[in-house]
């Protein structure tokens, strides 16, 4: 659809908005939420992010010169990985802090030790199923509240993403494949790359051949 219309800006805008809605729904979960419901919420987030990730790569590649295509693509992947590392670290620290405070607030003092969840019992080789059940019932509400609080903290970041995607300039989608630096100034159409008859013409570095969008 993007290749046919030449428009790509609406996809990250809509995707960020959908992901924000899905993350808001995830923040409403509790220990009684069914697996089907939680899967539906995660599907909404996945659809939203799927409309964003590759389209942003396309936008960056479309704005760059062909000679810089490898640099900008690798830069996108690098900063995406770097951002993911920061996100895991930051939100992991927030989750651990929230869980610690929630355990103090919601779990009576000594209950975890009575349930067999002391440091000594956790390192033991055996623990009865009844002890494990008591411990699970004790920590489930604090764990649920901590996770959903992190989901809620992500929503403003996704809303900010909607704003940034909305102000992102939408350049005309390029319709040429310039690979002159690879083939000594030659241009090859996408139709030829897709399996047509090879026809390499000697062109100057400034000449281009149009891409067959229908293929």
C-alpha positions as CSV (number, residue, x, y, z in Angstrom):
1,X,0.0,0.0,0.0
2,X,2.8,2.4,0.8
3,X,4.5,1.6,-2.6
4,X,1.2,2.1,-4.4
5,X,0.2,5.4,-2.7
6,X,3.6,6.8,-1.9
7,X,2.3,7.9,1.5
8,X,3.8,6.5,4.7
9,X,3.4,9.1,7.5
10,X,-0.1,8.0,8.5
11,X,1.1,4.5,9.5
12,X,3.4,5.4,12.4
13,X,0.9,7.9,13.6
14,X,-1.9,5.4,13.7
15,X,0.4,2.7,15.0
16,X,1.6,4.7,18.0
17,X,-2.0,5.6,18.8
18,X,-3.1,1.9,18.6
19,X,-0.1,0.8,20.7
20,X,-1.0,3.5,23.3
21,X,-4.6,2.1,23.5
22,X,-3.3,-1.4,23.8
23,X,-0.8,-0.5,26.6
24,X,-3.6,1.3,28.4
25,X,-5.7,-1.9,28.3
26,X,-2.8,-3.9,29.6
27,X,-2.5,-1.5,32.6
28,X,-6.1,-2.5,33.6
29,X,-5.3,-6.2,34.1
30,X,-5.5,-7.9,37.4
31,X,-4.9,-11.4,38.7
32,X,-8.4,-12.4,37.6
33,X,-7.9,-11.3,33.9
34,X,-8.4,-14.2,31.6
35,X,-5.7,-15.4,29.2
36,X,-7.8,-14.6,26.2
37,X,-8.3,-11.0,27.3
38,X,-4.7,-10.5,28.0
39,X,-3.8,-12.0,24.6
40,X,-6.2,-9.7,22.9
41,X,-4.6,-6.7,24.6
42,X,-1.1,-7.9,23.6
43,X,-2.4,-8.4,20.0
44,X,-3.5,-4.7,19.9
45,X,-0.1,-3.6,21.1
46,X,1.6,-5.8,18.5
47,X,-0.5,-4.5,15.7
48,X,0.3,-0.9,16.7
49,X,4.1,-1.5,16.9
50,X,4.0,-3.5,13.7
51,X,2.7,-0.4,11.9
52,X,5.6,1.7,13.2
53,X,8.8,-0.3,13.2
54,X,9.5,-1.0,9.6
55,X,7.8,2.1,8.3
56,X,10.2,4.3,10.3
57,X,13.1,2.4,8.7
58,X,11.6,3.1,5.3
59,X,11.2,6.8,6.2
60,X,14.9,7.1,7.2
61,X,16.0,5.2,4.1
62,X,13.8,7.4,1.9
63,X,15.4,10.6,3.3
64,X,19.0,9.4,2.8
65,X,21.1,9.4,-0.2
66,X,21.9,6.0,-1.8
67,X,25.5,6.3,-0.8
68,X,24.5,6.7,2.9
69,X,21.8,3.9,2.8
70,X,23.9,1.4,4.7
71,X,25.0,3.9,7.3
72,X,21.5,5.1,8.1
73,X,20.0,1.6,8.2
74,X,22.7,0.3,10.5
75,X,22.3,3.5,12.7
76,X,18.5,2.9,13.0
77,X,19.2,-0.7,14.1
78,X,21.9,0.4,16.5
79,X,19.9,3.1,18.2
80,X,16.9,0.8,18.3
81,X,18.9,-1.8,20.2
82,X,20.4,0.8,22.4
83,X,17.0,2.2,23.2
84,X,15.8,-1.3,24.0
85,X,18.6,-1.8,26.4
86,X,17.8,1.5,28.2
87,X,14.1,0.7,28.3
88,X,14.7,-2.7,29.9
89,X,17.1,-1.2,32.5
90,X,14.9,1.7,33.4
91,X,11.5,0.0,33.5
92,X,13.1,-3.1,35.1
93,X,14.4,-0.8,37.9
94,X,10.9,0.9,38.2
95,X,9.3,-2.5,38.4
96,X,11.6,-3.8,41.1
97,X,11.1,-0.6,43.1
98,X,7.3,-0.8,42.8
99,X,7.3,-4.5,43.7
100,X,9.4,-4.0,46.8
101,X,7.1,-1.2,48.0
102,X,4.0,-3.2,47.1
103,X,5.2,-6.2,49.0
104,X,5.7,-4.1,52.1
105,X,2.3,-2.5,51.8
106,X,0.2,-5.5,50.8
107,X,1.9,-8.5,52.4
108,X,1.7,-8.6,56.2
109,X,5.1,-8.8,58.0
110,X,6.3,-12.3,58.4
111,X,3.8,-13.8,55.9
112,X,6.4,-14.7,53.3
113,X,8.6,-16.3,55.9
114,X,5.6,-18.3,57.2
115,X,4.8,-19.3,53.7
116,X,8.3,-20.7,53.2
117,X,9.6,-17.9,51.0
118,X,12.6,-16.8,53.1
119,X,16.0,-16.8,51.6
120,X,16.8,-20.1,53.3
121,X,13.7,-21.9,52.0
122,X,14.2,-20.6,48.5
123,X,17.6,-22.1,48.4
124,X,16.4,-25.4,49.8
125,X,16.2,-28.4,47.5
126,X,12.5,-29.2,48.4
127,X,9.5,-27.2,49.2
128,X,5.9,-28.5,49.7
129,X,3.2,-27.6,47.1
130,X,1.1,-26.1,49.9
131,X,3.9,-23.8,50.8
132,X,4.4,-22.7,47.2
133,X,0.6,-22.0,46.9
134,X,0.6,-19.8,50.0
135,X,3.6,-17.9,48.7
136,X,2.0,-17.5,45.2
137,X,-1.2,-16.1,46.7
138,X,0.8,-13.7,48.8
139,X,2.9,-12.2,46.1
140,X,0.4,-12.3,43.1
141,X,-1.4,-9.0,43.9
142,X,1.8,-7.0,44.5
143,X,3.3,-8.5,41.3
144,X,0.2,-7.7,39.3
145,X,0.0,-4.1,40.5
146,X,3.7,-3.5,39.8
147,X,3.5,-4.8,36.2
148,X,0.4,-2.9,35.3
149,X,1.9,0.3,36.8
150,X,4.9,-0.1,34.4
151,X,2.4,-0.6,31.5
152,X,0.7,2.7,32.5
153,X,4.0,4.5,32.6
154,X,4.7,3.5,28.9
155,X,1.5,5.2,27.7
156,X,2.8,8.8,27.9
157,X,5.9,7.8,25.9
158,X,3.6,6.3,23.2
159,X,1.5,9.5,23.1
160,X,4.8,11.4,22.7
161,X,5.5,9.1,19.8
162,X,2.2,10.0,18.2
163,X,3.2,13.7,18.4
164,X,6.6,13.1,17.0
165,X,5.3,10.9,14.2
166,X,2.7,13.6,13.4
167,X,5.3,16.4,13.0
168,X,7.7,14.1,11.0
169,X,8.1,15.5,7.5
170,X,6.8,13.2,4.8
171,X,9.1,13.2,1.8
172,X,8.1,12.0,-1.6
173,X,8.7,8.3,-1.8
174,X,11.7,7.6,-4.1
175,X,10.9,5.6,-7.3
176,X,14.5,4.9,-8.4
177,X,17.1,2.3,-7.4
178,X,20.5,4.0,-7.8
179,X,23.3,1.5,-7.6
180,X,25.8,3.3,-9.7
181,X,28.6,3.1,-7.2
182,X,28.3,-0.7,-7.2
183,X,28.1,-1.2,-11.0
184,X,30.3,1.6,-12.2
185,X,27.5,4.2,-12.9
186,X,24.9,1.7,-14.0
187,X,21.2,1.8,-13.1
188,X,19.0,-1.3,-12.7
189,X,15.2,-1.1,-12.4
190,X,13.3,-3.1,-9.8
191,X,11.7,-5.1,-12.6
192,X,15.1,-6.4,-13.6
193,X,16.1,-7.1,-10.0
194,X,12.8,-9.1,-9.7
195,X,13.9,-11.5,-12.4
196,X,13.5,-9.8,-15.7
197,X,16.0,-9.6,-18.4
198,X,19.2,-8.0,-17.2
199,X,19.7,-4.7,-19.0
200,X,22.5,-2.6,-17.5
201,X,22.9,0.7,-19.2
202,X,26.0,2.9,-18.8
203,X,24.6,6.1,-17.2
204,X,26.2,8.9,-15.4
205,X,26.1,9.2,-11.6
206,X,23.2,11.7,-11.8
207,X,20.9,9.7,-14.1
208,X,18.2,7.4,-12.7
209,X,15.8,4.8,-14.0
210,X,12.2,4.6,-12.7
211,X,11.1,1.7,-10.5
212,X,8.1,-0.3,-11.8
213,X,5.8,0.2,-8.7
214,X,3.3,-2.4,-10.0
215,X,5.9,-5.2,-9.5
